[in-house]
Amino acid sequence: MKSRRPTRRLFPEVLETAFHDPENCPIDPVVKLTLSDDPQTYGAALRLLRNMAEFKRDEAAVFLIGLLMTCGDDWEKRITIVGYLHAVETEACVDVLLGEVRRVKSTNQTRPYLLEVIRTLSGMPPELVRSKLQALAEDESLTPWVRTRIEAAMDDLSERPSLDRCRPTVRPAKRRQSSSPQ
């Protein structure tokens, strides 16, 4: 007789209905779960907060940024949070991430975190980050390792078209002339 192993849920039951409607679900249970020390629990809650932020729920974006600022030296959790901040395309979020690059000293332990911060910044709209990354790349107080990564991120930005150039040009429709004899 085979023993049945209990299947592990992808996300806590509290969040199951919220995943189907991130635009209208209550944020309180999600926020409580992000404070967990269990990566599986807080990971599911962070994914939902990201979804809420993508639906322009400002309270979710504010909480993601605030959580980043309060999670101390838990680098794994910080990396996870920063990875979801790409959904918060605001100047305030960009400023917080740039502040992290300046604040966190580059060491073997913090480099994965700094790399994720730079990746997230490079995924933001170019018009939001280009000039700020340029200024950061010229900051002599940063280590050469960090400045090199920032320069690479700027190269990625320059290869990506800005949103203005991606928008299709709306042209007036041509008037169709009737081909039927009158």
Disulfide bonds with the S-S distance in Angstrom:
none
